[in-house]
Amino acid sequence: MVLFLFYLACLSYFLFFSEALGRTEAEEYHYNLELFKEILRFWNYRGQVGWHAFFLNTVGNVAAFVPFGFFLPVVLGRRCGLPAALLTGCQFSLTVEMIQFCTRTGSFDVDDIFLNTLGAGTGYLLFLLCYHALPPAEGPAEGGAE
């Protein structure tokens, strides 16, 4: 739980306060309501904006939400399956996008919501992989030392 809270604090910094990621208040509101528009724009203009910008916008948005999906079943316990992880990741991403739009510290972008949700799903699947690949943790020993 502590790691999840630390992750959320770091994510909040990068999503709302990091000047290196352009999180300064803009004069105008910016938004994209067309799915894949910004992803394709970054792809089509990767020669001008550079691979780094394309990578940061696409893979970065996915990677930023992988820990969210990974920690979610730990925090929620058995109540979390893949559909719940996807829905919760989508809802959280939508909330982030709305806050960025209202505070003008970013743009409201449906591509970001899609990529973030993909990241949450990926994180959940990684959790399942680890959960089934690792042996169960043993609880404390019964009785005392002999």
C-alpha positions in Angstrom: 0.0 0.0 0.0 2.9 2.4 0.8 4.4 1.7 -2.7 1.1 2.4 -4.3 0.8 5.8 -2.5 4.4 6.6 -3.4 3.6 5.8 -7.1 0.5 8.0 -7.0 2.5 10.9 -5.5 5.2 10.6 -8.2 2.6 10.2 -11.0 0.8 13.3 -9.7 4.0 15.3 -9.9 4.7 14.3 -13.4 1.1 14.8 -14.6 0.5 18.2 -13.0 3.7 19.9 -11.9 6.7 18.8 -14.0 7.9 21.7 -16.0 10.1 19.3 -18.0 6.9 17.7 -19.3 5.4 21.1 -20.1 3.1 21.2 -17.0 2.9 25.0 -16.9 -0.4 26.8 -17.1 -1.4 27.6 -20.6 -3.4 30.6 -21.7 -5.9 28.5 -23.7 -7.7 25.2 -23.2 -6.4 22.4 -25.4 -8.2 19.1 -26.1 -8.4 16.2 -28.6 -11.6 14.2 -28.9 -10.6 12.2 -31.9 -9.1 8.8 -31.1 -5.6 8.1 -32.5 -5.3 11.7 -33.8 -2.4 12.7 -31.6 -0.8 9.3 -31.8 -0.8 9.5 -35.6 0.3 13.1 -35.6 3.4 12.2 -33.5 4.0 9.2 -35.8 3.7 11.2 -39.0 5.9 14.1 -37.8 8.4 12.0 -35.9 11.1 13.3 -38.3 10.4 16.8 -37.2 9.5 16.3 -33.5 12.0 13.4 -33.1 11.6 9.8 -31.9 12.0 10.9 -28.3 8.7 12.9 -28.5 6.9 10.0 -30.2 8.2 7.5 -27.7 7.4 9.8 -24.7 3.9 10.4 -25.9 3.0 6.8 -26.7 5.1 4.4 -24.7 5.4 6.9 -21.9 1.6 7.1 -21.5 1.4 3.3 -21.4 4.3 2.9 -19.0 3.0 5.5 -16.6 -0.1 3.5 -15.9 1.5 0.0 -15.7 2.2 0.3 -12.0 -1.4 1.4 -11.5 -2.7 -1.8 -13.0 -0.1 -3.9 -11.2 -0.9 -2.4 -7.7 -4.7 -2.4 -8.2 -5.3 -6.1 -7.3 -3.0 -5.7 -4.3 -5.0 -2.8 -3.0 -8.5 -4.1 -4.0 -7.8 -7.8 -3.3 -9.9 -10.4 -5.0 -12.5 -7.9 -6.1 -10.3 -6.9 -9.1 -10.3 -8.7 -12.4 -9.1 -7.5 -15.8 -12.4 -5.7 -16.6 -12.3 -3.9 -13.3 -8.6 -3.0 -13.8 -9.4 -1.6 -17.2 -12.4 0.3 -16.0 -10.6 1.7 -13.0 -7.6 2.7 -15.1 -9.9 4.4 -17.6 -11.8 6.3 -14.9 -8.6 7.4 -13.2 -7.1 8.5 -16.5 -10.3 10.4 -17.4 -10.1 12.2 -14.0 -6.5 13.1 -14.7 -7.3 14.5 -18.1 -10.2 16.5 -16.8 -8.1 18.0 -14.1 -5.3 18.8 -16.6 -7.9 20.5 -18.9 -9.6 22.5 -16.1 -6.3 23.7 -14.6 -4.8 24.2 -18.1 -1.7 22.2 -17.0 -2.1 19.9 -20.0 -4.7 19.0 -22.6 -7.7 16.7 -22.5 -6.7 13.9 -24.9 -8.7 10.8 -25.6 -5.5 9.2 -26.9 -3.9 9.6 -23.5 -7.0 7.9 -21.9 -6.7 5.0 -24.4 -2.9 4.6 -23.8 -3.2 5.0 -20.0 -6.0 2.3 -20.0 -3.8 0.1 -22.1 -1.0 0.6 -19.5 -3.3 -0.3 -16.6 -4.4 -3.5 -18.4 -0.8 -4.4 -19.1 0.1 -3.8 -15.4 -2.7 -6.1 -14.3 -1.6 -8.8 -16.7 2.0 -8.5 -15.3 0.6 -8.8 -11.8 -1.2 -12.1 -12.8 2.0 -13.4 -14.4 4.0 -12.7 -11.3 1.2 -14.0 -9.0 1.1 -17.3 -10.8 4.8 -17.6 -11.5 6.0 -17.0 -7.9 5.4 -19.5 -5.1 2.9 -18.4 -2.4 4.4 -16.6 0.5 4.5 -18.6 3.7 2.9 -17.2 6.7 4.5 -17.0 10.1 5.5 -20.3 11.6 3.0 -21.9 14.0 4.3 -22.4 17.6 7.7 -21.6 18.7 11.2 -22.7 17.8 12.1 -26.3 18.7 
